[in-house]
Amino acid sequence: MKNTNLIYGIRVVIEAIDSGKEIDKLFIQKGLNNELYAELRESLKQVRIPIQYVPVEKLNRLTRKNHQGVVGFLSEIDYQNIEQLIPMLYEEGKNPLLLVLDQVTDVRNMGAIARTAECAGVNAIVLPSRGSAQINADAIKTSAGALLKLPICRTFNLKTTLQFIKDCGIQLVASTEKTNNLYYDVDFSEPSAIIMGSEENGISPEYLKMCNKRAKIPMSGEIASLNVSVSAGIMIYEAIKQRQ
């Protein structure tokens, strides 16, 4: 099936950047060095796009066309700025409830989480530009369109963003098994940002240290592990229940 979001060729990518199109990811051939690429580098200085330098074989697998060493994917959504969003929430008299996803890489989980978040009234989802699932057509379909309705904030430095969230008076609540505190004992009535980690590694240790509170979901079965989208749903609706 043709990927309509795929763009290739240096000039095409430059034009996409200059026209203000949101680019989800950019793959550039290692060692690329010519006059046209120098022009691309100048355009890239004006924007923040996740870039990966790869062998030419990777690009050839993405497209058989003349890519000139550059292949990108246009974003399905328009990302929002968390630094602008949080002050706006306070100005509107809202009690912020954010969801931060650290290394959630499965597009179906991303979609399912977004669907729950939108239904519950979460104000925004925050995710890092690297190490997250691509928000593509599959993710949007799984979310039942929630990813098109819910503010999604992409950050190039999650640690800095988490500190900004804390500085805005929003508590960071880690969903983790590395605690004795149960999720329903956390006070979600105050401004909160729930952090969910990957199923494989959980929340990154450096982010875990930054959290104001830790909360776990009690397990009685032998598997003792929930899908991250299910865990997110439990945490989100505990917050909603307390706020009602």
Protein Blocks (a to p, Z undefined) as FASTA:
>chain_A
ZZfkbcedjklmmmmmmnopacfbdcddehiacfklmmmmmmmmmpccddddddfklmmm
mpccdnkopacdddfbdcddfklmmmmmmmnopacdddddehiabfklmmmmmmmmmmno
pabdcddfehpacddfklmmmnnommmmpccdddfblklmmmmmmmnopacddddfkbcb
dfklpcfkbccddddddfklopafklmmmpmbdcddddfbfnopacfklmmmmmmmmmmm
mmZZ
